[in-house]
Amino acid sequence: MEPGHWSSEQSDALRDYFFKGLSYAEIGRQINARFGTAYTRNAVVGRAKRLGLGLSRPERMISPSIVPSLPGASAPLTPPRAAPPCLNLPPPSALKPANPVKLRCVGVQPRLIALDELEPGDCRYPYGGDKEGEEINFCGHPRQAGSSYCTPHARLTCGPGAARTAAAVALRLVSAA
């Protein structure tokens, strides 16, 4: 596994360990043992902050006094421990990633043309390629002036009323080395 790439299972485990009150170092050890990774404490801290968990960690507890007590005298009082602040957590359903939404035009029946068969005036809106090894084809309808897409796809990608600042992009076939 490449460092810095957290899977959703690892992020869920980090959340679970965090809410159980484990330290960042212990969370790192638990995740490394469970998933065979080598995350450092700092990697765990960074990921927790990106997940929005870093700010709700309770402050460190005040350590008790180390002054020895005299025989017959009462032990020195330790300051009361601060109660952890109430965690204002979102509902569990909000902590799970949402399913990706596929954007497709309802009124467009794509011609599904391969890249090497596209003509200069054809729409370059891609279809396919969502799964490993799936072929990518393109819409192929006549494109809108100043755009790489036909009118429905231009509206889909830029939204109605969006300012057009980029020029049309020409795609060309390049042989792989």
ABEGO torsion letter per residue (X at the ends): XBBGBBBAAAAAAAAAAAAAGBBAAAAAAAAAAAAGBABBAAAAAAAAAAAGAAAABBBBBBBBBABBBBBGBBBBBBBBBBBBBBBBBBBAAAABBBBBBBBBBAABBBAGBBAAABBAABBABBBEGABBGBBBBBAGBBBBBGBABBAAAAAAAAEBGBBBABBBBBBBBBBBX
